Amino acid sequence: MTELSAGAARVPTAASGVLRTVVTKIVTAIIVLLCVATVAFFLVRLSGDPVKLLLPPDATAGQEATLRASLGLDRPLITQYLDYLAGLPRLDFGTSLVYDQPVADVLLERLPATLQLAAAAMVLALVVSVPAGIIAALRRGKAGDTGVMTGVLIGQSTPPFWVGILLILVFSVQLKVLPASGYGTFTHLVLPSITLAIYSVAVIARLLRSSLIDVLGSDYIRTAKAKGLGTGGIVFSHGLRNASLPVITVIGLEFGSLLGGAILTEQVFAWPGIGRLTIEAITNRDFPMVQAAVLFFAAIFVVVNLLVDISYTVLDPRVRLGR
C-alpha cells in the first residue's frame, strides 16, 4: 500500500517537473526573442537614412524633413524603440516604409511561399537522406557506403546559390524542361526545392549513418540477431528508434535553417517568399520590415528547438526535459 502511494505521488511530481521545465524554456525563448528584437532594431539603423532612398535625388531638405516626420523617424530613438516593443505583443511590427502597409500583412502574404518551399525541401531531404543513411550504415566500408559519403562530402561543400545557378543553366537554359524562376506550379518548385535540400540531405544522411552504426554495434542488437531476427526487422524495429534522437534534433534545426537559408535560394529563383522580401527590405532600408523578418527567423529556430526538446520524451521515455 505504501509503495502504491509513493508511486502515485511520483506521477504528479514528474508531470509538474516536465511542466515547470516547459514553462522555463518558454520564458527563456521570450527573453531570447526580446534580445533579438532589440539587436535588430538598433543594428538596422546603422545602415543609413531610408528617407534619402524613398525620395528622388533632387528632393529638398524640407521634403526630407516632412517625410521623416510622417514616418516617425524624427522622434528620439528610445521613443521609437519603446513603441516598437509595445507593439510586439499585439504582433504590430509597424508600417512598411516601402509598401506603406502593415508589416504583418506583407509577411503573411509572403509566408505561404516560404513555407511551401521549405516543406518541399524538407520532404525531399528526408526521402533521400534516410535511405542513404541506412544503406551507408549497413554497407559500412563497401561501395554503397563510399558512394553515400562521397555525395555527403559534395553536398556539404557546395554553396546552394551555385547549385541553383547550375541547375538553371542545365534544366532551364540547355534542356528547357523546367522554368528558371517564378511561382505557382509544381514545375516552379522543383529546382529551388532541390537547391535548398542538398545540404540538408548531406547533414541528415551523415548523422543517421553514424548514429545507426553505433546502435547496430550494441549488445541488444547482437542478441536480436542471435534470436534469428532479420536485418530489416532489426534496423526498423530496434535500430532506427534508438538512433533517431540526434537525427530528430538535426531535422528540427535543418527545417529552421531551410526557412532562413531560403533567402539566397529565393533570390536566385525569384521566389516570392519572406527570404526575397528580406533582401528587398535590406536594400531599401525598410527598417520595420527588416526587424520583423529577423524576428520571424529567430522565432522559427526557437520554436523548433522547443518542439525538439519536447519530442525527446515521446521517442525515449528515459529522457526527461531539463536533465
NUGU-628832 format. One line per 10 residues: number of its first residue (from 0); their letters; for each residue x, y, z of C-alpha. Coordinates in pm, 1 decimal. Each point is the difference from the previous one (the first is absolute). Layout:
NUM) A) X,Y,Z  ...
This chain:
0) MTELSAGAAR) 0.0,0.0,0.0  286.5,227.5,89.5  170.7,-73.1,-334.9  -321.5,81.8,-189.6  -32.2,330.7,182.8  363.2,85.0,-72.6  -46.1,-88.3,-368.0  -313.3,214.2,-24.9  185.7,289.1,159.0  285.5,-26.9,-249.3
10) VPTAASGVLR) -232.4,36.0,-301.6  -120.3,353.7,82.6  354.8,93.8,100.3  139.7,-116.2,-335.8  -282.6,173.8,-189.2  52.8,323.9,190.7  374.3,-25.4,-67.3  -59.7,-30.2,-374.7  -249.5,288.4,9.7  242.3,215.8,195.4
20) TVVTKIVTAI) 276.1,-73.5,-249.1  -224.8,84.6,-296.2  -104.1,328.3,162.3  365.3,82.6,68.0  91.1,-66.6,-362.0  -288.7,216.7,-123.0  108.8,287.9,225.0  357.2,-43.1,-122.9  -123.7,4.6,-359.7  -186.1,326.6,61.7
30) IVLLCVATVA) 314.2,156.9,146.4  205.5,-116.6,-299.3  -251.7,146.5,-245.2  -3.4,325.9,193.9  378.6,18.4,-27.9  -17.4,-75.3,-372.0  -262.4,271.3,-49.7  217.0,250.7,187.8  316.0,-80.2,-194.6  -185.9,10.4,-332.8
40) FFLVRLSGDP) -161.7,334.7,85.4  328.7,176.1,67.8  212.4,-172.0,-265.0  -227.4,81.7,-294.6  26.6,369.4,87.7  374.1,-14.2,-57.4  -63.1,-59.4,-372.1  -95.2,362.6,-67.1  -300.6,222.4,-49.4  -282.7,-164.0,-199.2
50) VKLLLPPDAT) -153.4,338.2,-85.1  270.9,67.3,-259.0  -94.1,-322.9,-180.3  -373.3,69.4,9.1  30.1,347.0,-155.4  144.3,98.4,-338.5  361.2,124.0,-6.5  -109.7,362.1,-50.4  -224.9,8.8,309.3  40.5,303.5,222.4
60) AGQEATLRAS) 91.0,-2.2,367.2  -354.1,105.5,83.1  -146.4,-299.0,-185.6  237.4,-232.9,181.2  -97.5,148.7,336.9  -370.8,-32.3,-79.9  31.1,-364.9,-103.8  219.5,-81.5,300.0  -261.9,148.7,232.5  -285.2,-189.7,-171.2
70) LGLDRPLITQ) 189.2,-326.7,45.8  72.9,74.5,364.2  374.6,-7.5,-56.4  47.6,347.7,147.5  -91.5,-118.4,349.1  267.3,-92.3,257.2  143.6,-346.6,-59.7  -101.8,-125.8,343.3  -360.2,106.7,-66.9  -2.7,-191.1,-328.7
80) YLDYLAGLPR) 145.5,-304.2,177.9  -258.0,2.5,279.0  -284.5,37.4,-251.1  143.2,-294.4,-194.1  13.5,-219.1,311.3  -352.7,101.8,97.4  -132.3,-123.5,-333.4  169.0,-342.3,8.3  -253.9,-171.9,232.0  -274.4,105.0,-246.3
90) LDFGTSLVYD) 215.7,-115.1,-297.2  6.3,363.1,-109.4  335.6,42.3,-172.8  -78.5,341.8,-140.2  -61.8,114.4,-356.3  228.9,-87.6,-288.1  185.1,303.2,-131.5  -6.2,-139.0,-353.9  -339.7,-170.9,-26.8  -184.0,245.8,227.8
100) QPVADVLLER) -188.2,-295.7,152.1  14.2,-165.7,342.1  312.5,-215.3,11.3  -194.8,-296.6,138.0  -232.1,3.5,-302.0  290.1,0.0,-246.6  173.4,-284.1,185.5  -318.6,-208.7,3.8  -32.1,46.9,-375.4  352.4,-134.4,-54.8
110) LPATLQLAAA) -3.7,-268.8,270.8  -183.2,-274.6,-199.5  263.4,8.4,-275.1  286.4,-37.4,248.7  -173.4,-278.0,192.3  -79.3,-181.7,-323.3  361.3,12.9,-112.6  141.0,-103.0,339.8  -250.8,-284.7,39.7  70.8,-133.5,-349.3
120) AMVLALVVSV) 375.4,14.9,64.6  -40.2,-173.2,337.8  -211.3,-282.6,-146.6  248.9,-44.7,-281.8  289.4,-1.5,245.9  -162.3,-269.7,215.1  -98.0,-215.2,-297.7  360.8,-3.1,-120.9  203.5,19.8,322.2  -171.8,-269.0,210.7
130) PAGIIAALRR) 46.4,-285.2,-251.6  349.5,129.0,-80.0  97.7,1.7,367.9  -136.9,-349.9,54.2  178.5,-137.3,-306.5  327.5,160.8,105.3  -28.6,-145.8,352.8  -85.6,-350.4,-120.4  267.2,5.5,-272.8  270.4,156.5,214.1
140) GKAGDTGVMT) 336.9,2.1,-175.9  -150.7,-129.5,-325.0  -95.4,163.0,-328.7  -342.7,115.0,123.2  152.6,174.3,301.0  273.1,160.5,-211.7  -252.9,130.4,-249.8  -223.2,150.0,268.7  288.0,163.9,187.0  136.9,144.2,-325.2
150) GVLIGQSTPP) -340.8,153.8,-67.4  -9.8,129.6,356.9  338.2,168.8,-41.9  -107.1,163.8,-325.2  -336.0,109.0,144.3  155.8,163.2,306.0  273.0,171.5,-202.8  -212.4,151.0,-276.9  -152.6,348.0,48.5  -379.2,-11.8,-57.3
160) FWVGILLILV) -5.4,313.0,-216.7  258.7,-158.3,-233.0  -208.9,-318.3,-18.2  -304.6,209.2,-87.0  178.2,180.8,-281.8  137.4,-328.9,-133.0  -346.0,-161.2,3.3  -142.3,298.8,-187.7  272.3,-24.3,-264.8  -58.4,-373.2,-50.7
170) FSVQLKVLPA) -375.8,-47.7,32.6  -128.0,342.0,-103.8  250.7,139.0,-248.0  135.9,-316.8,-163.2  -274.3,-262.6,33.8  -290.2,247.3,31.8  -205.8,-244.4,208.2  -48.0,205.9,317.5  -60.9,372.3,58.9  292.9,205.9,125.0
180) SGYGTFTHLV) -210.5,216.0,228.9  -354.4,75.9,106.1  -260.5,-141.1,232.4  -334.7,-176.0,-20.4  42.1,-350.7,-145.0  179.8,-319.8,96.8  258.8,50.3,-272.6  97.1,334.3,152.8  62.3,-178.3,331.7  233.4,-273.0,-128.1
190) LPSITLAIYS) 328.7,185.1,-46.4  -11.0,222.1,311.9  -103.2,-291.5,224.5  287.9,-215.0,-131.9  240.4,289.7,51.5  -116.6,53.4,355.9  -8.7,-370.6,89.8  350.3,-104.4,-107.0  180.3,117.9,313.1  -265.9,-146.7,231.2
200) VAVIARLLRS) 22.5,-335.7,-179.0  372.7,-10.0,70.0  -31.9,98.0,367.0  -284.9,-241.1,84.2  145.7,-294.7,-191.6  340.7,39.6,163.8  -141.2,23.9,352.3  -242.8,-288.4,-52.7  283.1,-220.2,-126.3  219.1,73.8,303.5
210) SLIDVLGSDY) -282.8,-40.8,249.5  -125.4,-322.0,-158.5  349.7,-152.6,-7.6  32.2,64.6,374.6  -340.5,-154.6,72.2  56.8,-305.2,-220.0  314.0,-76.8,199.3  -191.1,-17.8,329.8  -44.6,-317.1,204.2  -377.1,-13.5,-37.8
220) IRTAKAKGLG) 35.1,11.2,-379.8  235.0,-298.4,13.2  -254.0,-176.8,221.0  -274.6,72.0,-252.0  215.6,-145.2,-276.9  66.6,-309.6,211.1  -375.6,-48.7,37.4  -31.9,-17.2,-377.5  -146.9,342.6,-76.8  61.6,114.9,-355.8
230) TGGIVFSHGL) 197.7,309.5,-94.2  -312.6,195.7,-92.8  -170.0,-74.7,329.1  309.0,90.5,199.4  56.0,329.0,-183.4  -359.7,123.6,-5.7  -125.0,-142.4,330.3  304.8,62.2,217.7  272.5,192.0,-181.2  -181.6,302.6,-141.6
240) RNASLPVITV) -201.4,69.5,314.7  309.2,12.0,219.7  206.5,187.0,-259.5  -266.7,261.7,-60.9  59.2,241.7,290.3  301.2,187.3,-143.6  -152.9,-22.5,-347.1  -326.7,157.7,118.6  202.3,285.4,147.5  177.9,61.5,-328.7
250) IGLEFGSLLG) -322.3,-27.6,-202.1  -159.6,266.2,216.5  297.9,230.3,-29.7  24.6,-64.1,-372.9  -363.6,99.9,-50.2  74.4,327.5,172.6  309.0,35.1,-217.5  -207.5,-66.6,-310.8  -229.5,289.3,86.2  294.3,227.6,69.2
260) GAILTEQVFA) 217.4,-137.4,-277.7  -277.7,56.6,-250.2  110.7,363.8,-22.8  265.7,-58.4,-268.3  -195.7,-277.4,-171.4  -308.6,218.5,-28.4  212.8,277.2,-142.5  157.7,-227.5,-262.9  -334.7,-141.5,-114.3  -204.6,320.2,49.7
270) WPGIGRLTIE) -214.6,-191.5,249.4  -246.5,243.8,164.5  60.4,-103.9,361.1  117.2,164.3,319.1  364.8,-59.5,-89.0  -19.5,207.2,-315.8  -211.0,256.9,183.6  277.7,30.0,259.2  262.7,68.9,-267.6  -222.6,269.6,-149.8
280) AITNRDFPMV) -62.2,151.8,343.6  372.6,13.8,78.4  73.7,160.7,-335.9  -271.5,263.8,49.7  76.8,53.3,371.5  -355.6,-95.4,90.4  67.7,-4.8,374.5  -331.2,-146.7,123.2  8.0,-276.0,-262.4  359.2,-100.0,76.5
290) QAAVLFFAAI) -71.5,-6.9,373.6  -307.1,-220.5,-47.9  180.4,-237.0,-239.2  293.3,-46.6,239.2  -240.7,-63.6,286.1  -193.0,-249.5,-212.4  308.4,-206.4,-82.2  112.9,9.9,363.1  -344.6,-112.7,116.9  10.9,-295.2,-240.1
300) FVVVNLLVDI) 326.3,-125.0,151.4  -121.4,51.1,357.1  -330.9,-180.3,-55.5  165.3,-287.0,-186.8  252.4,-47.1,280.5  -280.2,-8.6,257.1  -198.0,-258.0,-198.6  311.0,-215.5,-43.9  60.9,0.9,375.5  -358.5,-102.7,68.9
310) SYTVLDPRVR) 9.3,-274.3,-264.9  285.3,-171.3,184.9  -235.3,-122.7,273.1  -227.8,-155.7,-262.4  279.8,-182.6,-182.4  180.4,-116.2,313.8  -180.8,-7.8,338.2  338.4,-9.3,172.3  65.2,353.5,-113.7  -145.7,270.8,220.2
320) LGR) -6.1,366.7,-80.6  248.3,202.4,193.9  229.9,-294.0,86.2
